[in-house]
Amino acid sequence: MRTSWGSATDRGRVRRLNEDALLAYPPVFLVADGMGGHSAGDLASRLAVEEFSQLAGSPAASPDEVHGCFQRTARRLRETIAAGRTAGTTVAGVAIAAHDGGSYWLVFNIGDSRVYRLAEGELEQISVDHSVVQEMLDRGEIGAHEAEGHPERHVITRAVGTGAPPEPDYWLIPAGPTDRLLICSDGLTQELADDVLAHVLTVETDPQVAAAVLVEAAVAAGGRDNVSAVVVDVGTARATAVNEATTEHPESSPAIDWDEVLHGATIPRLERVTGTEQ
């Protein structure tokens, strides 16, 4: 399966350091968000990218190979972080996988970074947050509207490097010919609603431009956290070029009417879809 992709990251308007890290090289695309408040979150996210980058250049990745990257990241964090210090990271992403002779997306997630798929005009959130608020939603204790501004919305229940062995979730889904995937840190989704994500992903055909516009829109909307986005297309159905660069403050981004981007989207808000866990 051929892919085209783009990526962008920004430290935002508040944080002094960008603790996000990303990887965008077939067969793996991911975002790692170093846990805020920890003494070495930037190191944790970089170690995750280093381990997953060992898969780069392979035609596909298996669930065992991906899980091995999680385990090695956790082990390196235990060995690297000095006594008395802690560090952790979320990791969300997709890997190209082969199954029964077909091409699939192997979606993986631990924490509250997310993976979305835009297919046939529908935006679906494939990953499920590992967070206190998500658990409250699942139990029916709060509604979606209450979750958006909940004071504990940033408290996560799983991560890599928190002491316990990593427990990521996995989904294996068939790859469609016009799929567009978005992988992002929570700095994007806390600033932009799903209808805005769908709008940008629909109108910006180049994956690099789409990633840059999303990140810039999140910063313009407040930028309260680090922001990262990776956009992946199947083949060249959407993209005009293959771009594997990580871009911070992209200089080539077009002039953007942020009021139109943030408030002019007409695509209706979509409910979360978790997919089928494999």
N, C-alpha and C positions, 0 to 999 in steps of 0.2 A: 504494500500500500504506500503510495506516494503522498507526502504531506507538504504543506506550505505553512509558515508560521511567522508570528511576530511577537515581540515582548517589550515591556516597559516597566520601569520601577521608579519610585520617587520617595524621598524620606518624609514628604508632607510638610505641613506648616508648623507643626508643634514639636515633633521629635527631633532631637539633636543628632541622632544616629539612625541610619537605615539598617534595621535588623532583619529585613527580608532578603532572601536570596532566591534565585530561580535558575532553572535549567531548561533549555529549549533546544534539543538536538535529538532526532529520531534514534531509537524508538521511544524516548522518554521525554515528557514535558511536565514540569512540576513547579510549584511555588512552596517555599519553606518560610515560615514566619517565626523568627526567634521570639520566645515568650517575653513579653514586656514585663519589666520589673525584675527580671533575673539578671545576674551579673555578667553573663556572657551569652546573651541571646543571639548576637550576631555570629559568634563562633558556632553555636549549635546549628544555625541554618546553613552556614557554609559547609560544615561537616556533612550534613545531609546531602547537599548538592555534590560534594566530592565523591561520596559513596555511590550515588545514583549515576554519576557521570561515567562510572566504569561500564555501564551498559551502552553508552553512546556508540553509534556506528553499527550495532547489531541489527539484523533485519526485524527482530521481534524480541520481546521479553516475556518470560514465563512468570506466573505467580510466585514460584519458589525463588526466582532471581530477585524479584521486587521485594519480597519479604526479607531476603537476605540483606538487602541494602538497609532496610529498617533496623535489623538486628545489629549490623556492623556500626551504624550510626550511633545507636544506643551504647554499644560497647566502647566506642571511641570517646563518647562524651564522658563516660565513667572514668576512663583512663586519662583524659586530657584535662578535665576541670580539676583545679586544685582542691584540696580538702577544705571543707567549710564553704565552698562556693557551689552554686547550682546553675544549671542552664537547661533549657528545653526548647523544642521547636515543634510547630505543627508542620505537616507535610500533606499536600494534596496534589494529585496529578493523574496523568493517564499514560499508559504505555501501549504501543502497538503490539497486539498479540495474535497468534495464529491458533485457530481452534476448528477442528473438523473440516479442514481445508478452506476455511473462510477467514476474513480479516475482522478482528474485533478490537474494541477499546477495553483495556483493563484499567478500570478506574480505581484509584486507591485514595484513602483519606484517613488522617488521624488529627483531630483538633477541629478548628473552625474555619480554616481556609476551605475554599469550595471549588467544585467542578460543575459547570453547566454545559448543556448541549442545546444548540439551536439547530433544529431539523424541521423542514417543511413548515417554516414560519412559527414554530412553537419552541419556546424556551423552557427547558426543564432543568431543575437542580438535581443532579444525579447524586452527589455526595450528601451525607447527613451530618450536621454539626455534632461534635462531641462537646456539648456545653450544658450548663445548668439550665439555661432558658429553653434549649431544645428538649430536654427531659421534661420540663414543666409543660411545654406544648404537647408532647406526646402523651402526657397523663391527663391532658385536658384542663389543667389548672389555670392556664392563661390562653388568650387568643392571640392571633398573629399580630394584631394591632398593638396589643400590650407588650409583645415581645420586642418590638422595634425600639422602644425607649426604656426597657427594663434595666434597672441599675446593675443587675448581675449578668448582662448580656455578653460580657467579655470573659466570664469565668468558664474556663474549659475543663472538661473531665478526663480527657486523654491527651497525651503528647508523647513525643520521643524525648527521653532523657530525664524523666521525672522519678526514676527509681525502679518502677515496675517494668517488666518486659513490654515492648511496644505492641499494641493491639489495634492495628489499622483495620478498616473495613475495606472490602473488595467487591467490585461489580464487574461482570463480563458482559458487554453489550455489543451486538453486531454494529459494524461501522457502515453507515449509509454513504451513498455517493456524494451527497451535498452537506454532510455534517460540518458544523463549526463548533469547536469546543472552546470554552473559556475557563481558565484556571486562575484563581485570584486569591489574594490574602483578604482578611476581613476589613482591612483599611479601605478596600473598594466597596464592599457591600454595606458597610455602615454609613457610607455617604450617598450611594446611588441605589435607587429602588430597582426591582427586577424589570419594570417596564422601560426604564432608561437603558439598562443593559441590553435588552432586546432591541431597542431602537437603534443604538449605536452599532450593534453587531449586524443588524439588518442593512443599514444604509452604507456602512463603510466596507467596501469589498476587499480592500487590501488588509491582510491580517496585521501588518505592522502599524498601519494607520489606525486600525480599530483599537489595538492595544494602547497606543499612545493617546488616543482621544479619551478612552476610558480612564486612564490614569490622570490625565490633565483635568478631566471633569471632576474626578473625586477630590483632587487638590483644590479646585475652584469651589467645590461645594463645602469645603471646611478643612480637609486634609489633616484630620485630628490624629491620624496614625500613618505609619508607612503604608504605601500603596504599591501593589505589584499585579500585573496581569500578563498572561500568556494566551494568545489566540491561535488555534490550530485549525487548519482546513484540510479536508481530504483532497489530494491532487491539486489541480489548478482551477477547479470549478468556480471558486470565489476569488482566489488571490491573483494578483498580477505579478508577484515576484516572491521568491523565497528569501526570507530574511531571518538570520539566526542571532542577530545582535541584541544584547540587552541595552536599552536606551533609557538614560535618566535625563530629564529635561530635554526631550527630543527637539532639535532645532528645525527639523524638516516638517514638523506638524503643520497642517493647514490652519489658517485663521478660523476660529471657531466661535460661534455665537452660543455662549454657555447658557444663556437664558433659554434659548431654543432647545438645546440639548437636555437641560435639566427639567424643563417644564413643558416642552412642546411635543414630547413623545405621545403617540396615539395608540400604541400597542397596549392592550389591557394588561393589568397585573395578573400574573399566572401563579397558581398554587404550586407549592413545592412537590416535586415528584422524586421519590427516592430510588426508583428502579427496583431491580430484584437482586438481592445479595446472593453471591455464588459461594 
